[in-house]
Structure formats: C-alpha cells, structure tokens
Amino acid sequence: KCWFLNVILDSLCCCILTNPTDSSKGECVCKKLDCPSLVAPVCGSDTSTYSNECELEKAQCNTQRRIKRLNGDCC
C-alpha cells in the first residue's frame, strides 16, 4: 500500500523503499494509468478542469499532491 498524504492509493501508485533498513522511507511511484476517453469534466481543488475523474486521479499521483473533486464549475 502506498501512503500518500494520509491516503492509500493502491490502484494509482506503489511505494519503493529507498532505505531497506527503514520501512518508513519510501518513494511513491505512479503506475501507468490508462484513462478512458470519456468526457465527463470534473473540477479539481487545484482549480483545473479534468476531462474525467480518472484524469484527476492521475494528476494527483503525478504531482504527489492531494486534489479533491469539487462540485460545480472551475473558475
């Protein structure tokens, strides 16, 4: 399991230990995530509009920042 900002992202990334003697030292590595071409726009808490929720989740892993889905349109 990959702990990332107190969120477990099993499907999006995996942790690779950077120090074999200290299991708390790890690096979150994103898995290749093929998102569907479905267009169902969602707004992220980073004020970006993503083409669908999968793209938002992929951005969250790639930036290693928590991005929440917001209701309504992005400004």
Secondary structure, 3 states (H helix, E strand, C coil): CCEECCEECCCCEEEEECCCCCCCCEEEEECCCCCCCCCCCEEECCCCEECCHHHHHHHHHHHCCCCCEECCCCC
